[in-house]
Amino acid sequence: MANKRDLKKDINYVLGDIIEAVYVWEYTNPEKDTKKSEAVIDEAIAAFDQLIEKVNDRKVENKKAHFKSINEELETTGRTLIEKINKL
């Protein structure tokens, strides 16, 4: 089971790397419109806020299952955002 601190770090690293990848894409493609890339960044920030809120929820009975579901949601969200970056 991942503890709360490690889960928060994972969320921060994964979504931070995705945002960084979008900035790299924007830097290497200055001639392209950045509306779609900014939307990916906004979506990553919203996902970060949502996941951190779930991690900080203290009213959970089974913490192990709760943290596992958050970790799975992070993986799913990360893959979705990476696919969107690749389509830019």
Backbone as JSON Lines, residues from 0, in Angstrom:
{"i":0,"aa":"M","n":[0.84,-1.18,0.0],"ca":[0.0,0.0,0.0],"c":[0.89,1.24,0.0]}
{"i":1,"aa":"A","n":[0.55,2.18,-0.83],"ca":[1.26,3.44,-0.85],"c":[0.76,4.31,0.3]}
{"i":2,"aa":"N","n":[1.7,4.95,0.97],"ca":[1.24,5.83,2.03],"c":[0.85,7.18,1.43]}
{"i":3,"aa":"K","n":[0.25,7.99,2.24],"ca":[-0.3,9.26,1.77],"c":[0.78,10.16,1.17]}
{"i":4,"aa":"R","n":[1.93,10.24,1.83],"ca":[2.99,11.12,1.35],"c":[3.51,10.68,-0.02]}
{"i":5,"aa":"D","n":[3.74,9.36,-0.17],"ca":[4.24,8.86,-1.45],"c":[3.21,9.04,-2.56]}
{"i":6,"aa":"L","n":[1.95,8.86,-2.22],"ca":[0.89,9.04,-3.23],"c":[0.83,10.49,-3.68]}
{"i":7,"aa":"K","n":[0.96,11.42,-2.75],"ca":[0.96,12.84,-3.12],"c":[2.16,13.17,-4.01]}
{"i":8,"aa":"K","n":[3.32,12.59,-3.69],"ca":[4.51,12.81,-4.52],"c":[4.31,12.26,-5.92]}
{"i":9,"aa":"D","n":[3.72,11.07,-6.01],"ca":[3.46,10.47,-7.33],"c":[2.54,11.34,-8.15]}
{"i":10,"aa":"I","n":[1.48,11.84,-7.52],"ca":[0.54,12.71,-8.23],"c":[1.28,13.95,-8.73]}
{"i":11,"aa":"N","n":[2.08,14.55,-7.87],"ca":[2.81,15.76,-8.23],"c":[3.78,15.5,-9.37]}
{"i":12,"aa":"Y","n":[4.55,14.41,-9.29],"ca":[5.54,14.11,-10.32],"c":[4.89,13.79,-11.66]}
{"i":13,"aa":"V","n":[3.88,12.94,-11.65],"ca":[3.25,12.52,-12.91],"c":[2.62,13.71,-13.62]}
{"i":14,"aa":"L","n":[1.78,14.45,-12.9],"ca":[1.09,15.56,-13.54],"c":[2.05,16.72,-13.83]}
{"i":15,"aa":"G","n":[3.06,16.89,-13.0],"ca":[4.07,17.91,-13.28],"c":[4.86,17.6,-14.53]}
{"i":16,"aa":"D","n":[5.21,16.33,-14.72],"ca":[5.92,15.92,-15.93],"c":[5.05,16.11,-17.17]}
{"i":17,"aa":"I","n":[3.77,15.86,-17.04],"ca":[2.86,16.05,-18.18],"c":[2.79,17.53,-18.55]}
{"i":18,"aa":"I","n":[2.68,18.39,-17.56],"ca":[2.65,19.83,-17.83],"c":[3.96,20.28,-18.46]}
{"i":19,"aa":"E","n":[5.06,19.75,-17.97],"ca":[6.37,20.09,-18.54],"c":[6.46,19.63,-20.0]}
{"i":20,"aa":"A","n":[5.91,18.46,-20.29],"ca":[5.92,17.95,-21.66],"c":[5.12,18.86,-22.59]}
{"i":21,"aa":"V","n":[4.03,19.41,-22.09],"ca":[3.24,20.35,-22.9],"c":[4.05,21.61,-23.16]}
{"i":22,"aa":"Y","n":[4.74,22.11,-22.15],"ca":[5.56,23.31,-22.36],"c":[6.69,23.05,-23.35]}
{"i":23,"aa":"V","n":[7.28,21.87,-23.3],"ca":[8.31,21.51,-24.27],"c":[7.71,21.48,-25.67]}
{"i":24,"aa":"W","n":[6.53,20.91,-25.81],"ca":[5.86,20.86,-27.11],"c":[5.6,22.27,-27.61]}
{"i":25,"aa":"E","n":[5.12,23.14,-26.73],"ca":[4.84,24.52,-27.14],"c":[6.14,25.23,-27.57]}
{"i":26,"aa":"Y","n":[7.22,24.95,-26.87],"ca":[8.5,25.59,-27.19],"c":[9.04,25.11,-28.53]}
{"i":27,"aa":"T","n":[8.86,23.82,-28.83],"ca":[9.38,23.27,-30.07],"c":[8.46,23.5,-31.26]}
{"i":28,"aa":"N","n":[7.23,23.92,-30.99],"ca":[6.26,24.19,-32.06],"c":[5.68,25.59,-31.9]}
{"i":29,"aa":"P","n":[6.49,26.63,-32.02],"ca":[5.98,27.99,-31.76],"c":[4.97,28.48,-32.81]}
{"i":30,"aa":"E","n":[4.98,27.84,-33.98],"ca":[4.07,28.28,-35.04],"c":[2.66,27.73,-34.88]}
{"i":31,"aa":"K","n":[2.48,26.74,-34.01],"ca":[1.17,26.11,-33.86],"c":[0.37,26.81,-32.78]}
{"i":32,"aa":"D","n":[-0.96,26.69,-32.89],"ca":[-1.88,27.28,-31.92],"c":[-1.76,26.55,-30.58]}
{"i":33,"aa":"T","n":[-1.76,27.32,-29.5],"ca":[-1.57,26.72,-28.18],"c":[-2.87,26.52,-27.4]}
{"i":34,"aa":"K","n":[-4.02,26.7,-28.04],"ca":[-5.28,26.54,-27.32],"c":[-5.47,25.11,-26.83]}
{"i":35,"aa":"K","n":[-5.14,24.15,-27.67],"ca":[-5.3,22.74,-27.27],"c":[-4.29,22.36,-26.19]}
{"i":36,"aa":"S","n":[-3.08,22.85,-26.33],"ca":[-2.07,22.52,-25.32],"c":[-2.4,23.17,-23.98]}
{"i":37,"aa":"E","n":[-2.92,24.37,-24.0],"ca":[-3.33,25.02,-22.75],"c":[-4.49,24.27,-22.1]}
{"i":38,"aa":"A","n":[-5.36,23.7,-22.93],"ca":[-6.47,22.9,-22.4],"c":[-5.95,21.65,-21.7]}
{"i":39,"aa":"V","n":[-4.88,21.05,-22.23],"ca":[-4.27,19.88,-21.59],"c":[-3.68,20.28,-20.24]}
{"i":40,"aa":"I","n":[-3.04,21.43,-20.18],"ca":[-2.47,21.92,-18.92],"c":[-3.58,22.16,-17.9]}
{"i":41,"aa":"D","n":[-4.66,22.8,-18.34],"ca":[-5.79,23.05,-17.44],"c":[-6.39,21.75,-16.93]}
{"i":42,"aa":"E","n":[-6.48,20.76,-17.79],"ca":[-7.02,19.47,-17.4],"c":[-6.09,18.77,-16.39]}
{"i":43,"aa":"A","n":[-4.79,18.9,-16.58],"ca":[-3.83,18.31,-15.64],"c":[-3.92,18.98,-14.27]}
{"i":44,"aa":"I","n":[-4.08,20.28,-14.26],"ca":[-4.21,21.01,-12.99],"c":[-5.5,20.61,-12.28]}
{"i":45,"aa":"A","n":[-6.58,20.49,-13.03],"ca":[-7.85,20.08,-12.43],"c":[-7.76,18.66,-11.88]}
{"i":46,"aa":"A","n":[-7.09,17.78,-12.61],"ca":[-6.91,16.4,-12.13],"c":[-6.07,16.38,-10.87]}
{"i":47,"aa":"F","n":[-5.04,17.21,-10.82],"ca":[-4.19,17.31,-9.62],"c":[-5.04,17.71,-8.41]}
{"i":48,"aa":"D","n":[-5.82,18.77,-8.58],"ca":[-6.65,19.24,-7.47],"c":[-7.63,18.16,-7.01]}
{"i":49,"aa":"Q","n":[-8.24,17.48,-7.95],"ca":[-9.22,16.45,-7.64],"c":[-8.56,15.27,-6.91]}
{"i":50,"aa":"L","n":[-7.4,14.83,-7.38],"ca":[-6.74,13.69,-6.76],"c":[-6.21,14.02,-5.36]}
{"i":51,"aa":"I","n":[-5.66,15.2,-5.19],"ca":[-5.16,15.61,-3.88],"c":[-6.33,15.71,-2.89]}
{"i":52,"aa":"E","n":[-7.45,16.2,-3.36],"ca":[-8.63,16.28,-2.5],"c":[-9.06,14.88,-2.05]}
{"i":53,"aa":"K","n":[-9.01,13.93,-2.96],"ca":[-9.36,12.55,-2.6],"c":[-8.36,11.95,-1.62]}
{"i":54,"aa":"V","n":[-7.08,12.25,-1.8],"ca":[-6.06,11.73,-0.89],"c":[-6.28,12.29,0.53]}
{"i":55,"aa":"N","n":[-6.67,13.53,0.63],"ca":[-6.84,14.18,1.92],"c":[-8.18,13.87,2.59]}
{"i":56,"aa":"D","n":[-9.04,13.11,1.94],"ca":[-10.33,12.76,2.53],"c":[-10.11,11.86,3.74]}
{"i":57,"aa":"R","n":[-10.54,12.29,4.89],"ca":[-10.32,11.54,6.13],"c":[-11.51,10.65,6.5]}
{"i":58,"aa":"K","n":[-12.58,10.7,5.75],"ca":[-13.78,9.94,6.09],"c":[-13.84,8.59,5.38]}
{"i":59,"aa":"V","n":[-12.69,8.07,5.0],"ca":[-12.62,6.81,4.27],"c":[-12.44,5.68,5.26]}
{"i":60,"aa":"E","n":[-13.23,4.62,5.07],"ca":[-13.14,3.49,5.98],"c":[-11.97,2.58,5.63]}
{"i":61,"aa":"N","n":[-11.84,2.19,4.38],"ca":[-10.78,1.29,3.95],"c":[-9.72,2.11,3.19]}
{"i":62,"aa":"K","n":[-8.71,2.56,3.92],"ca":[-7.71,3.44,3.31],"c":[-6.9,2.74,2.24]}
{"i":63,"aa":"K","n":[-6.61,1.48,2.43],"ca":[-5.8,0.74,1.45],"c":[-6.51,0.7,0.09]}
{"i":64,"aa":"A","n":[-7.77,0.35,0.1],"ca":[-8.54,0.31,-1.15],"c":[-8.71,1.71,-1.73]}
{"i":65,"aa":"H","n":[-8.9,2.69,-0.87],"ca":[-9.07,4.07,-1.32],"c":[-7.82,4.57,-2.03]}
{"i":66,"aa":"F","n":[-6.65,4.36,-1.41],"ca":[-5.4,4.79,-2.03],"c":[-5.1,4.02,-3.31]}
{"i":67,"aa":"K","n":[-5.46,2.76,-3.34],"ca":[-5.25,1.96,-4.55],"c":[-6.1,2.51,-5.7]}
{"i":68,"aa":"S","n":[-7.35,2.88,-5.4],"ca":[-8.22,3.42,-6.45],"c":[-7.71,4.78,-6.93]}
{"i":69,"aa":"I","n":[-7.15,5.57,-6.02],"ca":[-6.58,6.86,-6.42],"c":[-5.37,6.64,-7.33]}
{"i":70,"aa":"N","n":[-4.54,5.66,-6.99],"ca":[-3.36,5.35,-7.81],"c":[-3.78,4.9,-9.21]}
{"i":71,"aa":"E","n":[-4.82,4.08,-9.29],"ca":[-5.33,3.63,-10.59],"c":[-5.9,4.8,-11.38]}
{"i":72,"aa":"E","n":[-6.59,5.69,-10.7],"ca":[-7.14,6.87,-11.37],"c":[-6.02,7.76,-11.89]}
{"i":73,"aa":"L","n":[-4.94,7.87,-11.13],"ca":[-3.78,8.66,-11.57],"c":[-3.19,8.06,-12.84]}
{"i":74,"aa":"E","n":[-3.05,6.75,-12.88],"ca":[-2.51,6.09,-14.08],"c":[-3.41,6.32,-15.29]}
{"i":75,"aa":"T","n":[-4.7,6.18,-15.09],"ca":[-5.65,6.38,-16.19],"c":[-5.61,7.82,-16.69]}
{"i":76,"aa":"T","n":[-5.63,8.76,-15.77],"ca":[-5.6,10.17,-16.14],"c":[-4.29,10.51,-16.84]}
{"i":77,"aa":"G","n":[-3.19,10.0,-16.32],"ca":[-1.89,10.25,-16.93],"c":[-1.82,9.74,-18.35]}
{"i":78,"aa":"R","n":[-2.3,8.52,-18.56],"ca":[-2.29,7.96,-19.92],"c":[-3.16,8.79,-20.87]}
{"i":79,"aa":"T","n":[-4.31,9.21,-20.4],"ca":[-5.22,10.01,-21.22],"c":[-4.56,11.32,-21.62]}
{"i":80,"aa":"L","n":[-3.93,11.98,-20.65],"ca":[-3.28,13.26,-20.95],"c":[-2.09,13.09,-21.88]}
{"i":81,"aa":"I","n":[-1.34,12.01,-21.72],"ca":[-0.2,11.75,-22.62],"c":[-0.69,11.5,-24.03]}
{"i":82,"aa":"E","n":[-1.8,10.79,-24.19],"ca":[-2.37,10.58,-25.52],"c":[-2.76,11.9,-26.16]}
{"i":83,"aa":"K","n":[-3.32,12.81,-25.35],"ca":[-3.7,14.12,-25.88],"c":[-2.46,14.92,-26.3]}
{"i":84,"aa":"I","n":[-1.38,14.8,-25.55],"ca":[-0.13,15.49,-25.93],"c":[0.38,14.93,-27.24]}
{"i":85,"aa":"N","n":[0.33,13.61,-27.39],"ca":[0.82,12.98,-28.62],"c":[0.0,13.38,-29.84]}
{"i":86,"aa":"K","n":[-1.27,13.72,-29.64],"ca":[-2.13,14.13,-30.75],"c":[-1.94,15.58,-31.14]}
{"i":87,"aa":"L","n":[-1.26,16.34,-30.3],"ca":[-1.03,17.75,-30.63],"c":[-0.15,17.81,-31.85]}
